[in-house]
């Protein structure tokens, strides 16, 4: 089960001192998982007009804002989708190294 689920229409971490963190370098999250579930279709441009290129359902750190995620080092920490996924899609094409992933691993 997830350690925590964060549901939002979008997350904006903006400005010096703005920080969203899960775990630390010395104390990473070892058990459970954190799920970021982006819902709805609210454009982040509604929060800040300079975000027009971000679209909907985004997690954005900018202008000195920091997103700091520390967990198990056994998995690849970051990959980027190689295109858009439609609702219900079971296969994702990614641009990155996923050799550390195992059968049954989930992308939520």
LUMMI-189659 format. One record per atom (N, C-alpha, C): residue number from 0; residue in one letter; chain; atom name; x, y, z. Coordinates in steps of 0.001 Angstrom, whole numbers, always signed. Each point is the difference from the previous one (the first is absolute). Layout:
residues N
+-----+----+----+----+---------+---------+---------+
|   i | aa | ch | at |      xx |      yy |      zz |
+-----+----+----+----+---------+---------+---------+
| NUM |  A |  A | CA |       X |       Y |       Z |
...
+-----+----+----+----+---------+---------+---------+
This chain:
residues 108
+-----+----+----+----+---------+---------+---------+
|   i | aa | ch | at |      xx |      yy |      zz |
+-----+----+----+----+---------+---------+---------+
|   0 |  X |  A |  N |    +836 |   -1202 |      +0 |
|   0 |  X |  A | CA |    -836 |   +1202 |      +0 |
|   0 |  X |  A |  C |    +872 |   +1254 |      +0 |
|   1 |  X |  A |  N |    -519 |   +1085 |    -567 |
|   1 |  X |  A | CA |    +797 |   +1223 |     -38 |
|   1 |  X |  A |  C |    +199 |    +573 |   +1401 |
|   2 |  X |  A |  N |   +1146 |    +634 |    +187 |
|   2 |  X |  A | CA |    +282 |    +721 |   +1227 |
|   2 |  X |  A |  C |    -903 |   +1230 |     +64 |
|   3 |  X |  A |  N |    -126 |    +670 |   -1152 |
|   3 |  X |  A | CA |    -870 |   +1168 |    -112 |
|   3 |  X |  A |  C |    -408 |    +152 |   -1459 |
|   4 |  X |  A |  N |   -1224 |    +486 |    -216 |
|   4 |  X |  A | CA |    -465 |    +337 |   -1339 |
|   4 |  X |  A |  C |    -333 |   +1485 |     -10 |
|   5 |  X |  A |  N |    +597 |    +720 |    -939 |
|   5 |  X |  A | CA |    -254 |   +1428 |    -152 |
|   5 |  X |  A |  C |    -813 |    +177 |   -1273 |
|   6 |  X |  A |  N |   -1246 |    +470 |    +147 |
|   6 |  X |  A | CA |    -876 |    +205 |   -1155 |
|   6 |  X |  A |  C |    -149 |   +1497 |    -240 |
|   7 |  X |  A |  N |    +208 |    +407 |   -1243 |
|   7 |  X |  A | CA |     -52 |   +1418 |    -312 |
|   7 |  X |  A |  C |    -286 |    +211 |   -1472 |
|   8 |  X |  A |  N |    -476 |   +1196 |    -335 |
|   8 |  X |  A | CA |    -162 |    +369 |   -1408 |
|   8 |  X |  A |  C |   +1318 |    +483 |    -577 |
|   9 |  X |  A |  N |    +948 |    +273 |    +844 |
|   9 |  X |  A | CA |   +1326 |    +453 |    -411 |
|   9 |  X |  A |  C |    +753 |    +463 |   +1227 |
|  10 |  X |  A |  N |   +1307 |    -110 |     -47 |
|  10 |  X |  A | CA |    +827 |    +427 |   +1126 |
|  10 |  X |  A |  C |   +1034 |    +977 |    -532 |
|  11 |  X |  A |  N |     +69 |   +1175 |    +611 |
|  11 |  X |  A | CA |    +949 |   +1026 |    -385 |
|  11 |  X |  A |  C |    +872 |    +320 |   +1207 |
|  12 |  X |  A |  N |   +1297 |    -261 |    -131 |
|  12 |  X |  A | CA |    +982 |    +300 |   +1050 |
|  12 |  X |  A |  C |    +826 |   +1144 |    -557 |
|  13 |  X |  A |  N |    -251 |   +1217 |    +456 |
|  13 |  X |  A | CA |    +575 |   +1167 |    -654 |
|  13 |  X |  A |  C |    +562 |    +993 |    +996 |
|  14 |  X |  A |  N |   +1215 |    +460 |    -285 |
|  14 |  X |  A | CA |    +614 |   +1060 |    +779 |
|  14 |  X |  A |  C |   +1040 |    -504 |    +974 |
|  15 |  X |  A |  N |    +933 |    +876 |    +354 |
|  15 |  X |  A | CA |   +1048 |    -361 |    +959 |
|  15 |  X |  A |  C |    -617 |    -467 |   +1312 |
|  16 |  X |  A |  N |    +484 |   -1108 |    +512 |
|  16 |  X |  A | CA |    -510 |    -535 |   +1257 |
|  16 |  X |  A |  C |   -1178 |    -947 |    -161 |
|  17 |  X |  A |  N |    -606 |     -52 |   -1188 |
|  17 |  X |  A | CA |   -1117 |    -928 |    -232 |
|  17 |  X |  A |  C |    +568 |   -1413 |    -139 |
|  18 |  X |  A |  N |    -502 |    -934 |    +797 |
|  18 |  X |  A | CA |    +559 |   -1348 |     +29 |
|  18 |  X |  A |  C |   -1108 |   -1023 |    +182 |
|  19 |  X |  A |  N |     +44 |   -1056 |    -794 |
|  19 |  X |  A | CA |    -838 |   -1174 |    +209 |
|  19 |  X |  A |  C |    +964 |   -1164 |     +77 |
|  20 |  X |  A |  N |     -14 |    -738 |   +1113 |
|  20 |  X |  A | CA |    +965 |   -1086 |    +150 |
|  20 |  X |  A |  C |    -643 |   -1253 |    +578 |
|  21 |  X |  A |  N |    +569 |   -1124 |    -390 |
|  21 |  X |  A | CA |    -376 |   -1312 |    +520 |
|  21 |  X |  A |  C |   +1304 |    -744 |    +257 |
|  22 |  X |  A |  N |    +309 |    -266 |   +1249 |
|  22 |  X |  A | CA |   +1268 |    -630 |    +348 |
|  22 |  X |  A |  C |   +1148 |    +992 |    -124 |
|  23 |  X |  A |  N |   +1184 |    -446 |    +419 |
|  23 |  X |  A | CA |   +1211 |    +811 |    -120 |
|  23 |  X |  A |  C |   +1129 |    -891 |    -510 |
|  24 |  X |  A |  N |   +1133 |    +601 |    -323 |
|  24 |  X |  A | CA |   +1150 |    -777 |    -452 |
|  24 |  X |  A |  C |    +415 |    -997 |   +1078 |
|  25 |  X |  A |  N |     +15 |    +432 |   +1251 |
|  25 |  X |  A | CA |    +435 |    -873 |   +1097 |
|  25 |  X |  A |  C |   -1111 |    -892 |    +536 |
|  26 |  X |  A |  N |   -1260 |    +359 |    -237 |
|  26 |  X |  A | CA |   -1123 |    -813 |    +441 |
|  26 |  X |  A |  C |   -1030 |    -138 |   -1129 |
|  27 |  X |  A |  N |    +338 |    -797 |   -1041 |
|  27 |  X |  A | CA |    -934 |    -168 |   -1110 |
|  27 |  X |  A |  C |   -1209 |    -827 |    +415 |
|  28 |  X |  A |  N |   -1100 |    +171 |    -728 |
|  28 |  X |  A | CA |   -1180 |    -833 |    +218 |
|  28 |  X |  A |  C |    +346 |   -1411 |    -456 |
|  29 |  X |  A |  N |     -12 |    -946 |    +901 |
|  29 |  X |  A | CA |    +379 |   -1372 |    -333 |
|  29 |  X |  A |  C |   -1207 |    -910 |    -182 |
|  30 |  X |  A |  N |   -1089 |    +319 |    +659 |
|  30 |  X |  A | CA |   -1185 |    -854 |    -103 |
|  30 |  X |  A |  C |   -1179 |    +818 |    -479 |
|  31 |  X |  A |  N |    -955 |    -661 |    -608 |
|  31 |  X |  A | CA |   -1172 |    +703 |    -504 |
|  31 |  X |  A |  C |    +362 |    +819 |   -1217 |
|  32 |  X |  A |  N |    -933 |    +789 |    -448 |
|  32 |  X |  A | CA |    +253 |    +849 |   -1144 |
|  32 |  X |  A |  C |    -833 |   +1262 |    +116 |
|  33 |  X |  A |  N |    +436 |   +1022 |    -678 |
|  33 |  X |  A | CA |    -724 |   +1259 |     -74 |
|  33 |  X |  A |  C |    -596 |     +72 |   -1397 |
|  34 |  X |  A |  N |   -1296 |    +247 |     -68 |
|  34 |  X |  A | CA |    -687 |     +84 |   -1291 |
|  34 |  X |  A |  C |    -441 |   +1440 |    -221 |
|  35 |  X |  A |  N |    +388 |    +554 |   -1138 |
|  35 |  X |  A | CA |    -489 |   +1300 |    -431 |
|  35 |  X |  A |  C |   -1055 |    -273 |   -1064 |
|  36 |  X |  A |  N |   -1259 |    +273 |    +317 |
|  36 |  X |  A | CA |   -1101 |    -272 |    -917 |
|  36 |  X |  A |  C |    -550 |   +1327 |    -500 |
|  37 |  X |  A |  N |    +222 |    +273 |   -1286 |
|  37 |  X |  A | CA |    -451 |   +1250 |    -592 |
|  37 |  X |  A |  C |   -1389 |    -206 |    -590 |
|  38 |  X |  A |  N |    -938 |    +838 |    +405 |
|  38 |  X |  A | CA |   -1408 |    -151 |    -354 |
|  38 |  X |  A |  C |    -507 |   +1210 |    -771 |
|  39 |  X |  A |  N |   -1098 |    -166 |    -691 |
|  39 |  X |  A | CA |    -704 |   +1117 |    -615 |
|  39 |  X |  A |  C |    +696 |    +562 |   -1214 |
|  40 |  X |  A |  N |    -480 |   +1175 |    -404 |
|  40 |  X |  A | CA |    +547 |    +618 |   -1191 |
|  40 |  X |  A |  C |    +258 |   +1487 |    +199 |
|  41 |  X |  A |  N |    +274 |    +391 |   +1236 |
|  41 |  X |  A | CA |    +298 |   +1398 |    +288 |
|  41 |  X |  A |  C |   +1383 |    +341 |    -543 |
|  42 |  X |  A |  N |     +72 |   +1026 |    -820 |
|  42 |  X |  A | CA |   +1256 |    +437 |    -585 |
|  42 |  X |  A |  C |    +794 |    +760 |   +1059 |
|  43 |  X |  A |  N |   +1284 |    -331 |    +144 |
|  43 |  X |  A | CA |    +830 |    +709 |    +975 |
|  43 |  X |  A |  C |    +113 |   +1486 |    -319 |
|  44 |  X |  A |  N |    -313 |    +389 |   -1225 |
|  44 |  X |  A | CA |      +7 |   +1402 |    -372 |
|  44 |  X |  A |  C |    -986 |    +807 |    +846 |
|  45 |  X |  A |  N |   -1027 |    -671 |    +558 |
|  45 |  X |  A | CA |    -952 |    +685 |    +880 |
|  45 |  X |  A |  C |    +680 |    +456 |   +1288 |
|  46 |  X |  A |  N |   +1062 |    -713 |    +421 |
|  46 |  X |  A | CA |    +724 |    +385 |   +1209 |
|  46 |  X |  A |  C |   +1028 |   +1086 |    -280 |
|  47 |  X |  A |  N |    +613 |     -75 |   -1176 |
|  47 |  X |  A | CA |   +1083 |    +913 |    -343 |
|  47 |  X |  A |  C |     +49 |     +92 |   -1521 |
|  48 |  X |  A |  N |    -247 |   +1178 |    -555 |
|  48 |  X |  A | CA |     -83 |    +143 |   -1454 |
|  48 |  X |  A |  C |   +1306 |    -322 |    -708 |
|  49 |  X |  A |  N |   +1120 |     -22 |    +696 |
|  49 |  X |  A | CA |   +1272 |    -336 |    -643 |
|  49 |  X |  A |  C |    +174 |   -1510 |    -159 |
|  50 |  X |  A |  N |    -972 |    -787 |    +451 |
|  50 |  X |  A | CA |     +86 |   -1462 |     -91 |
|  50 |  X |  A |  C |    -776 |    -553 |   -1194 |
|  51 |  X |  A |  N |    -313 |    +828 |    -974 |
|  51 |  X |  A | CA |    -871 |    -434 |   -1087 |
|  51 |  X |  A |  C |    +519 |   -1230 |    -725 |
|  52 |  X |  A |  N |   +1293 |    -212 |     -29 |
|  52 |  X |  A | CA |    +526 |   -1162 |    -717 |
|  52 |  X |  A |  C |     -28 |   -1273 |    +842 |
|  53 |  X |  A |  N |    -398 |     +80 |   +1255 |
|  53 |  X |  A | CA |      +3 |   -1165 |    +880 |
|  53 |  X |  A |  C |   -1236 |    -873 |    -188 |
|  54 |  X |  A |  N |   -1105 |    +574 |    -441 |
|  54 |  X |  A | CA |   -1200 |    -790 |    -239 |
|  54 |  X |  A |  C |    -699 |    -407 |   +1285 |
|  55 |  X |  A |  N |    -621 |   -1178 |     -51 |
|  55 |  X |  A | CA |    -787 |    -479 |   +1129 |
|  55 |  X |  A |  C |    +688 |   -1191 |    +655 |
|  56 |  X |  A |  N |    -383 |    -270 |   +1243 |
|  56 |  X |  A | CA |    +512 |   -1137 |    +768 |
|  56 |  X |  A |  C |   +1528 |     -29 |     +11 |
|  57 |  X |  A |  N |    +594 |   +1049 |    +508 |
|  57 |  X |  A | CA |   +1455 |     +90 |     +23 |
|  57 |  X |  A |  C |    +493 |    +197 |   +1426 |
|  58 |  X |  A |  N |   +1207 |    -455 |    +245 |
|  58 |  X |  A | CA |    +721 |    +262 |   +1237 |
|  58 |  X |  A |  C |   +1206 |    +831 |    -426 |
|  59 |  X |  A |  N |     +31 |   +1275 |    +418 |
|  59 |  X |  A | CA |    +992 |    +949 |    -498 |
|  59 |  X |  A |  C |    +794 |    +589 |   +1159 |
|  60 |  X |  A |  N |   +1330 |     -29 |    -117 |
|  60 |  X |  A | CA |    +884 |    +718 |    +920 |
|  60 |  X |  A |  C |    +744 |   +1033 |    -839 |
|  61 |  X |  A |  N |     -76 |   +1270 |    +394 |
|  61 |  X |  A | CA |    +625 |   +1053 |    -798 |
|  61 |  X |  A |  C |    +361 |   +1202 |    +853 |
|  62 |  X |  A |  N |    +787 |    +884 |    -574 |
|  62 |  X |  A | CA |    +396 |   +1261 |    +644 |
|  62 |  X |  A |  C |    +549 |    -213 |   +1403 |
|  63 |  X |  A |  N |    +841 |   -1023 |    +160 |
|  63 |  X |  A | CA |    +612 |    -279 |   +1298 |
|  63 |  X |  A |  C |    -740 |   -1014 |    +833 |
|  64 |  X |  A |  N |   -1184 |    -418 |    -431 |
|  64 |  X |  A | CA |    -747 |   -1033 |    +716 |
|  64 |  X |  A |  C |    +706 |   -1345 |    -137 |
|  65 |  X |  A |  N |    -104 |    -828 |   +1013 |
|  65 |  X |  A | CA |    +717 |   -1279 |     +15 |
|  65 |  X |  A |  C |    -965 |   -1150 |    +251 |
|  66 |  X |  A |  N |     +97 |   -1034 |    -842 |
|  66 |  X |  A | CA |    -675 |   -1270 |    +212 |
|  66 |  X |  A |  C |   +1086 |    -995 |    +354 |
|  67 |  X |  A |  N |     -46 |    -542 |   +1207 |
|  67 |  X |  A | CA |   +1046 |    -894 |    +492 |
|  67 |  X |  A |  C |    -629 |   -1333 |    +393 |
|  68 |  X |  A |  N |    +267 |   -1049 |    -803 |
|  68 |  X |  A | CA |    -560 |   -1326 |    +239 |
|  68 |  X |  A |  C |   +1141 |    -979 |    +218 |
|  69 |  X |  A |  N |     -23 |    -698 |   +1118 |
|  69 |  X |  A | CA |   +1053 |    -966 |    +327 |
|  69 |  X |  A |  C |    -639 |   -1295 |    +459 |
|  70 |  X |  A |  N |    +282 |   -1060 |    -732 |
|  70 |  X |  A | CA |    -534 |   -1314 |    +332 |
|  70 |  X |  A |  C |   +1018 |   -1061 |    -322 |
|  71 |  X |  A |  N |    -483 |   -1186 |    -250 |
|  71 |  X |  A | CA |    +865 |   -1126 |    -320 |
|  71 |  X |  A |  C |    +875 |    +330 |   -1194 |
|  72 |  X |  A |  N |   +1275 |    -333 |     +86 |
|  72 |  X |  A | CA |    +925 |    +244 |   -1110 |
|  72 |  X |  A |  C |     +33 |   -1174 |    -962 |
|  73 |  X |  A |  N |    -827 |   -1010 |    +263 |
|  73 |  X |  A | CA |      -4 |   -1187 |    -856 |
|  73 |  X |  A |  C |    -700 |    +245 |   -1331 |
|  74 |  X |  A |  N |    -780 |   +1045 |    -105 |
|  74 |  X |  A | CA |    -762 |    +271 |   -1217 |
|  74 |  X |  A |  C |    +510 |   +1276 |    -662 |
|  75 |  X |  A |  N |    -263 |     +99 |   -1299 |
|  75 |  X |  A | CA |    +323 |   +1218 |    -730 |
|  75 |  X |  A |  C |    -836 |   +1134 |    +576 |
|  76 |  X |  A |  N |    +604 |   +1113 |    +332 |
|  76 |  X |  A | CA |    -709 |   +1076 |    +664 |
|  76 |  X |  A |  C |    -820 |    +889 |    -911 |
|  77 |  X |  A |  N |    +330 |     +39 |   -1295 |
|  77 |  X |  A | CA |    -695 |    +943 |    -863 |
|  77 |  X |  A |  C |     +60 |    -485 |   -1439 |
|  78 |  X |  A |  N |   -1104 |     -22 |    -640 |
|  78 |  X |  A | CA |     -69 |    -222 |   -1440 |
|  78 |  X |  A |  C |   -1071 |    +922 |    -554 |
|  79 |  X |  A |  N |     +95 |    +297 |   -1266 |
|  79 |  X |  A | CA |    -977 |    +873 |    -637 |
|  79 |  X |  A |  C |    -779 |    -802 |   -1023 |
|  80 |  X |  A |  N |   -1317 |    +245 |     -43 |
|  80 |  X |  A | CA |    -825 |    -652 |   -1009 |
|  80 |  X |  A |  C |    +449 |    +436 |   -1385 |
|  81 |  X |  A |  N |     -22 |    -928 |    -919 |
|  81 |  X |  A | CA |    +357 |    +283 |   -1383 |
|  81 |  X |  A |  C |   -1280 |    +238 |    -802 |
|  82 |  X |  A |  N |    -829 |    +931 |    +476 |
|  82 |  X |  A | CA |   -1276 |    +297 |    -638 |
|  82 |  X |  A |  C |   -1121 |     +34 |   +1018 |
|  83 |  X |  A |  N |   -1212 |    +140 |    -468 |
|  83 |  X |  A | CA |   -1178 |     +84 |    +857 |
|  83 |  X |  A |  C |    -624 |   -1375 |    +157 |
|  84 |  X |  A |  N |    -487 |    -311 |   +1213 |
|  84 |  X |  A | CA |    -697 |   -1259 |    +240 |
|  84 |  X |  A |  C |   -1496 |    +262 |     +85 |
|  85 |  X |  A |  N |    -774 |    -797 |    -686 |
|  85 |  X |  A | CA |   -1451 |    +101 |     +75 |
|  85 |  X |  A |  C |    -503 |    -738 |   +1236 |
|  86 |  X |  A |  N |   -1160 |    +407 |    +513 |
|  86 |  X |  A | CA |    -610 |    -666 |   +1145 |
|  86 |  X |  A |  C |    -163 |   -1480 |    -320 |
|  87 |  X |  A |  N |    +375 |    -856 |    +940 |
|  87 |  X |  A | CA |    -145 |   -1437 |    -173 |
|  87 |  X |  A |  C |   +1178 |    -680 |    -682 |
|  88 |  X |  A |  N |    +993 |    +777 |    -450 |
|  88 |  X |  A | CA |   +1168 |    -573 |    -660 |
|  88 |  X |  A |  C |    +762 |    -888 |    +974 |
|  89 |  X |  A |  N |    +387 |   -1166 |    -457 |
|  89 |  X |  A | CA |    +708 |    -963 |    +851 |
|  89 |  X |  A |  C |   +1511 |      +7 |    -225 |
|  90 |  X |  A |  N |    +465 |    +596 |   -1092 |
|  90 |  X |  A | CA |   +1417 |     +13 |    -334 |
|  90 |  X |  A |  C |    +456 |   +1444 |    -145 |
|  91 |  X |  A |  N |   +1136 |    +328 |    +606 |
|  91 |  X |  A | CA |    +556 |   +1348 |     -97 |
|  91 |  X |  A |  C |   +1363 |     -67 |    -675 |
|  92 |  X |  A |  N |    +216 |    +884 |    -942 |
|  92 |  X |  A | CA |   +1319 |    +153 |    -595 |
|  92 |  X |  A |  C |    +710 |   +1113 |    +746 |
|  93 |  X |  A |  N |   +1208 |    -289 |    +491 |
|  93 |  X |  A | CA |    +734 |    +984 |    +774 |
|  93 |  X |  A |  C |   +1353 |    +270 |    -635 |
|  94 |  X |  A |  N |    +513 |   +1178 |    +291 |
|  94 |  X |  A | CA |   +1306 |    +406 |    -473 |
|  94 |  X |  A |  C |    +928 |     -19 |   +1203 |
|  95 |  X |  A |  N |    +582 |   -1144 |    +272 |
|  95 |  X |  A | CA |    +883 |    -122 |   +1159 |
|  95 |  X |  A |  C |    +302 |   -1445 |    +312 |
|  96 |  X |  A |  N |    +865 |    -211 |    +969 |
|  96 |  X |  A | CA |    +447 |   -1325 |    +400 |
|  96 |  X |  A |  C |    -952 |    -592 |   +1023 |
|  97 |  X |  A |  N |    -623 |   -1119 |    -344 |
|  97 |  X |  A | CA |    -912 |    -675 |    +921 |
|  97 |  X |  A |  C |    +488 |   -1420 |    +296 |
|  98 |  X |  A |  N |   +1293 |    -233 |    -159 |
|  98 |  X |  A | CA |    +549 |   -1337 |    +223 |
|  98 |  X |  A |  C |    -198 |    -474 |   +1435 |
|  99 |  X |  A |  N |    -123 |    +927 |    +947 |
|  99 |  X |  A | CA |    -184 |    -385 |   +1406 |
|  99 |  X |  A |  C |   -1447 |    -315 |    +338 |
| 100 |  X |  A |  N |    -925 |    +186 |    -941 |
| 100 |  X |  A | CA |   -1403 |    -298 |    +249 |
| 100 |  X |  A |  C |    -229 |   -1505 |    -106 |
| 101 |  X |  A |  N |    -965 |    -494 |    +755 |
| 101 |  X |  A | CA |    -340 |   -1435 |      -8 |
| 101 |  X |  A |  C |   -1409 |    -195 |    -513 |
| 102 |  X |  A |  N |    -284 |   -1187 |    -481 |
| 102 |  X |  A | CA |   -1356 |    -336 |    -417 |
| 102 |  X |  A |  C |    -933 |    +220 |   +1179 |
| 103 |  X |  A |  N |   -1107 |    +685 |    -246 |
| 103 |  X |  A | CA |    -959 |    +274 |   +1070 |
| 103 |  X |  A |  C |    +169 |   +1360 |    +634 |
| 104 |  X |  A |  N |   +1131 |    +701 |    -241 |
| 104 |  X |  A | CA |    +150 |   +1356 |    +519 |
| 104 |  X |  A |  C |   -1103 |    +868 |    -577 |
| 105 |  X |  A |  N |    -449 |    +968 |    +767 |
| 105 |  X |  A | CA |   -1116 |    +842 |    -425 |
| 105 |  X |  A |  C |    +433 |   +1439 |    -226 |
| 106 |  X |  A |  N |    -590 |    +617 |   -1001 |
| 106 |  X |  A | CA |     +77 |   +1439 |    -187 |
| 106 |  X |  A |  C |   -1409 |    +481 |    +226 |
| 107 |  X |  A |  N |    -185 |    +843 |    +996 |
| 107 |  X |  A | CA |   -1341 |    +452 |    +362 |
| 107 |  X |  A |  C |    -168 |   +1440 |    -397 |
+-----+----+----+----+---------+---------+---------+
